[in-house]
Amino acid sequence: MELTNGCIKIRPIKEEDKYIIKKWLSDPEVLQFYEGRDRPFTLEMVEEKFLKGSPQVSRCIVTFEDREIGYLQYYPIDEERNKYGYSHSQEVIYGTDQFIGESGFWNQGIGTLMINEVKKYLTETKGADRLVMDPMVWNERAIKCYEKCGYKKIKILPQNELHEGDWHDAWLVEYRPEQRKMRAGSVEERIEQGIKLREGGDIKASIELFKMLIEKEPRNGSIHYQCAWSHDALGKEREAIPYYEKAITLGLNEDELQGAYLGLGSTYRTLGEYEHAKQVLLNGMKRFPDHNALKLFYSMTLHNTDEHGEAMEILLNLLAETSEDKTIQSYRKAIEYYARQLDRVWEQ
């Protein structure tokens, strides 16, 4: 994620940011509200928490007028669902944490800008139905900022956080988009959101969204198909396979089904499972005999199984049928004739 709104920008964290985060988390004024003054961070602690932490957490630096001033992270709520009381909810729920590390920028409305930007991103782009935070009850300044951004107090979480040697209660605060906006996104629109995330390079986010949609619509083949595609795009071919297979089983429209046969067959081939690849691509070719890309990938698989003659025959026929090159078309009949008997030797 990279967001820009006027003077404020939120961008993904980089390796070199560890030095300024260490500076912020060595400042007692900042630590009073974040992490605790009894726990100033070393560079190693910053690297462990902010650069090597859970891959589910998206970590960002906040800049104001091109100066790094704070930190923000967001993540899908998973383990915390029971603690927060959402264990039976199928909603897409995200949590955020943030702090402004440059105290000279406190009380200037920058926190409000920062939270509103990430709130908009998570609800409109990531499809979140609910956003949550759990500030300690005594942190009134933070709570007022969250309320200004549309968050509401839901309930007290007793002894929720260990801070400076004591356990502190916290408020569970949540933001929910207006019902009209929240449900305006049909399944098709949410799928389109995931596709746009993938096409925009945020592939992990697209996978998160598709998985959450699968929880809501487990029998929707299109969601499984798009989830498989995103896994493939991220280089996670093995993880893509069950989504492709489920999509084909559940049913797809014609274009998606062609893509699913091609994607699954190609994925099996790249993993070296050539017999599986051949069978999937053959099934696709039987269903769609005029689909040239399926024939092409089938020929590649035949090459992998040392069936070179048949592979070359398919490729040569494809070349003769589809090429617009005039010199190739002038020899089309000859190419098609020889494609069937490449190893024959004509003797006089």
C-alpha positions in Angstrom: 0.0 0.0 0.0 1.1 3.5 -0.8 -1.3 6.4 -0.1 -0.8 10.1 -0.6 -3.2 12.8 0.4 -1.8 16.3 0.2 1.1 16.6 2.6 0.7 13.2 4.2 1.9 9.9 2.7 1.8 6.3 3.9 4.3 4.0 2.3 5.6 0.4 3.0 8.4 0.2 5.5 12.0 -0.2 4.2 15.2 -1.6 5.8 16.7 1.8 6.4 13.6 2.9 8.4 14.9 0.9 11.4 17.1 3.7 12.5 14.3 6.3 12.8 12.0 3.8 14.5 14.7 3.1 17.0 15.0 6.9 17.6 11.3 7.2 18.2 11.1 4.1 20.4 14.0 5.4 22.5 12.1 8.6 23.3 10.4 8.5 26.7 7.8 10.9 25.5 6.7 8.5 22.8 7.2 5.3 24.9 4.8 6.7 27.5 2.0 5.9 25.0 3.6 3.1 22.9 5.5 0.1 24.2 6.3 1.7 27.6 9.2 3.8 29.1 10.6 0.7 30.7 11.2 -0.8 27.3 13.4 1.4 25.1 14.2 -0.4 21.9 17.5 -1.5 20.6 18.2 -1.8 16.9 17.9 -5.5 17.2 14.5 -5.2 18.8 13.4 -3.0 16.0 14.6 -5.4 13.4 12.8 -8.3 15.1 9.5 -6.6 15.6 9.2 -4.3 12.6 11.2 -6.1 9.9 10.9 -9.8 10.7 7.4 -9.9 12.2 4.3 -11.7 11.0 3.8 -11.6 7.3 0.1 -11.0 7.9 1.0 -7.5 9.2 1.5 -4.7 6.7 3.9 -2.2 8.2 4.2 1.4 7.0 6.0 4.7 7.6 4.0 7.9 7.7 5.5 11.0 6.2 4.3 14.6 6.4 5.7 17.2 4.0 8.4 14.5 3.0 9.6 14.0 6.6 9.2 10.7 8.4 7.0 11.3 11.4 5.3 8.1 12.4 4.5 4.4 12.0 1.3 2.5 11.1 0.4 -1.1 10.7 -2.7 -3.0 9.6 -3.6 -6.7 9.6 -6.6 -9.0 9.3 -8.1 -9.9 12.6 -7.7 -13.6 13.2 -6.5 -14.8 16.6 -8.1 -11.8 18.3 -11.6 -12.6 17.0 -12.4 -14.6 20.2 -11.0 -11.9 22.5 -13.0 -9.2 20.8 -16.2 -11.2 20.5 -16.2 -11.8 16.8 -15.6 -15.6 16.8 -18.9 -16.3 14.9 -18.7 -13.4 12.5 -17.9 -14.0 8.8 -17.1 -10.3 8.3 -13.8 -9.0 6.9 -12.3 -7.4 9.9 -9.0 -5.5 10.1 -7.1 -4.0 13.0 -4.6 -1.1 13.0 -1.9 0.3 15.3 -0.1 3.6 14.9 1.9 6.3 16.6 3.4 9.6 15.7 7.1 9.4 16.7 7.9 13.1 16.3 6.2 14.7 19.3 6.5 18.1 17.7 3.8 17.0 15.3 1.3 16.0 18.0 -2.0 17.8 18.3 -1.9 19.1 14.7 -4.6 16.9 13.2 -2.1 14.7 11.5 -3.2 11.6 13.4 -6.7 12.2 12.1 -5.5 12.5 8.5 -3.4 9.3 8.9 -6.3 7.2 10.3 -8.8 8.5 7.8 -6.6 7.5 4.9 -6.0 4.0 6.1 -9.6 3.6 7.0 -10.6 4.5 3.5 -8.1 2.1 2.0 -9.2 -0.8 4.2 -12.9 -0.4 3.6 -12.9 0.6 -0.1 -9.9 -1.3 -1.4 -9.5 -4.3 0.9 -13.3 -4.7 1.4 -13.2 -4.5 5.2 -16.7 -4.7 6.9 -15.3 -3.6 10.3 -12.1 -1.9 11.6 -11.0 -2.2 15.3 -8.5 -0.9 17.7 -7.9 -1.4 21.5 -6.4 1.7 23.1 -5.8 1.7 26.8 -8.6 3.5 28.7 -6.4 6.2 30.0 -5.1 7.2 26.6 -7.9 9.8 26.2 -6.1 11.8 23.5 -5.9 8.8 21.2 -9.5 7.8 21.9 -10.8 11.3 21.0 -8.8 11.1 17.8 -10.4 7.7 16.9 -13.9 9.0 17.7 -13.3 12.0 15.5 -12.5 9.5 12.7 -15.8 7.7 13.2 -14.8 4.9 15.6 -17.2 4.1 18.5 -16.5 2.6 21.9 -17.9 -0.9 22.1 -16.8 -2.5 25.4 -14.1 -2.6 28.0 -11.4 -5.3 27.6 -10.2 -6.0 31.1 -6.5 -6.2 31.7 -5.9 -6.2 28.0 -2.3 -4.9 27.8 0.9 -5.1 29.9 2.3 -1.6 30.0 5.2 -0.4 32.2 4.8 -3.3 34.5 1.0 -3.2 35.0 -2.0 -4.7 33.2 -4.3 -2.0 31.8 -7.9 -2.1 30.7 -8.6 -1.1 27.1 -11.5 0.1 25.1 -12.5 -1.9 22.1 -13.3 0.7 19.5 -14.6 -0.1 16.0 -15.5 1.6 12.8 -18.2 0.2 10.5 -19.0 1.8 7.1 -22.5 2.9 6.5 -24.7 -0.1 5.9 -25.5 1.1 2.4 -21.8 1.3 1.5 -20.8 -1.8 3.3 -23.3 -3.9 1.4 -23.1 -2.0 -1.9 -20.3 -4.3 -2.9 -21.9 -7.4 -4.4 -19.8 -10.5 -4.6 -19.0 -9.6 -8.2 -17.8 -6.2 -7.1 -15.7 -7.6 -4.4 -14.1 -10.1 -6.9 -13.3 -7.1 -9.1 -11.7 -5.4 -6.1 -9.4 -8.5 -5.7 -8.6 -8.5 -9.4 -7.6 -4.8 -9.2 -5.4 -5.4 -6.2 -3.6 -8.2 -8.2 -3.3 -6.1 -11.3 -2.0 -3.2 -9.2 0.8 -5.4 -7.7 -0.7 -5.9 -4.3 -1.0 -9.6 -4.8 -0.9 -10.6 -1.1 -3.8 -8.3 -0.4 -5.8 -9.9 -3.3 -5.2 -13.3 -1.8 -6.4 -12.1 1.6 -9.6 -10.7 0.1 -10.3 -13.8 -2.0 -9.8 -16.1 1.0 -12.2 -14.0 3.1 -14.7 -14.1 0.2 -14.4 -17.9 0.1 -15.3 -18.0 3.8 -18.5 -16.2 2.9 -19.2 -17.8 -0.4 -17.5 -21.3 -0.3 -19.4 -22.6 -3.3 -18.6 -19.7 -5.6 -16.3 -21.2 -8.3 -15.2 -17.7 -9.6 -13.7 -16.7 -6.2 -11.7 -20.0 -6.0 -10.5 -19.4 -9.6 -9.3 -15.8 -8.9 -7.7 -17.0 -5.6 -5.8 -19.6 -7.6 -4.7 -17.0 -10.2 -3.4 -14.7 -7.4 -1.4 -17.6 -5.8 0.1 -18.3 -9.2 1.0 -14.6 -9.7 2.8 -14.7 -6.4 4.8 -17.7 -7.3 2.9 -20.0 -5.0 2.0 -22.6 -7.6 1.5 -25.5 -5.1 -1.0 -23.5 -3.1 -2.8 -22.5 -6.3 -3.7 -26.1 -7.3 -6.6 -26.9 -4.8 -8.2 -23.5 -5.7 -8.1 -24.3 -9.4 -9.5 -27.8 -8.8 -12.3 -26.6 -6.6 -13.2 -23.9 -9.1 -13.5 -26.5 -11.9 -15.6 -28.7 -9.7 -17.9 -26.0 -8.5 -18.5 -24.6 -12.0 -17.4 -21.6 -14.0 -18.4 -19.6 -17.0 -16.8 -20.5 -20.3 -14.0 -17.9 -20.2 -13.1 -18.8 -16.6 -13.2 -22.5 -17.2 -10.8 -22.2 -20.1 -8.5 -20.2 -17.9 -8.8 -22.7 -15.1 -7.9 -25.6 -17.3 -4.9 -23.7 -18.7 -3.8 -22.4 -15.3 -4.1 -25.8 -13.6 -2.4 -27.6 -16.4 0.4 -25.1 -16.6 0.9 -25.1 -12.8 1.2 -28.9 -12.8 3.7 -28.7 -15.6 5.9 -26.1 -13.8 5.9 -28.3 -10.7 7.2 -31.3 -12.8 3.9 -33.2 -12.5 3.7 -33.8 -16.2 1.1 -36.6 -16.3 -1.3 -34.6 -14.3 -0.6 -31.6 -16.6 -1.3 -33.7 -19.7 -4.6 -35.0 -18.3 -5.8 -31.6 -17.3 -4.9 -30.0 -20.6 -6.4 -32.9 -22.6 -9.6 -32.4 -20.6 -9.5 -28.7 -21.5 -8.9 -29.4 -25.2 -11.8 -31.9 -25.4 -14.1 -29.3 -23.9 -12.6 -26.4 -26.0 -11.1 -28.0 -29.1 -10.5 -24.6 -30.8 -8.6 -23.1 -27.8 -5.1 -22.6 -29.2 -3.4 -21.7 -25.9 -4.4 -25.0 -24.4 -2.8 -26.8 -27.4 0.3 -24.7 -27.0 0.7 -25.6 -23.3 -0.1 -29.3 -24.1 2.8 -29.3 -26.6 5.1 -27.9 -24.0 4.1 -30.7 -21.7 4.7 -33.3 -24.4 8.2 -31.9 -24.7 8.7 -32.5 -21.0 7.7 -36.2 -21.4 10.0 -36.7 -24.4 7.1 -36.9 -26.9 8.8 -34.5 -29.2 7.3 -35.6 -32.4 3.7 -35.0 -31.3 4.7 -31.7 -29.6 6.3 -30.5 -32.9 3.3 -31.5 -34.9 1.0 -29.5 -32.7 3.3 -26.4 -32.7 3.7 -26.5 -36.5 0.0 -26.8 -37.1 -0.6 -23.9 -34.7 2.0 -21.8 -36.5 0.5 -22.6 -39.9 -3.0 -21.8 -38.7 -2.4 -18.6 -36.7 0.6 -16.9 -38.2 0.0 -13.8 -40.3 3.5 -13.9 -41.8 3.2 -14.0 -45.6 6.2 -16.3 -46.1 4.8 -18.8 -43.6 1.4 -18.7 -45.2 2.9 -19.3 -48.6 4.3 -22.6 -47.3 1.3 -23.5 -45.1 0.3 -26.7 -46.9 3.9 -28.0 -46.8 4.2 -27.2 -43.1 0.9 -29.0 -42.3 2.0 -31.9 -44.5 5.4 -32.3 -42.9 4.1 -31.8 -39.4 2.6 -35.3 -39.5 5.8 -37.0 -40.6 8.8 -35.1 -39.4 11.0 -38.1 -39.1 10.2 -39.6 -42.5 13.1 -39.7 -45.0 12.1 -39.5 -48.7 14.4 -41.7 -50.7 14.6 -41.6 -54.5 
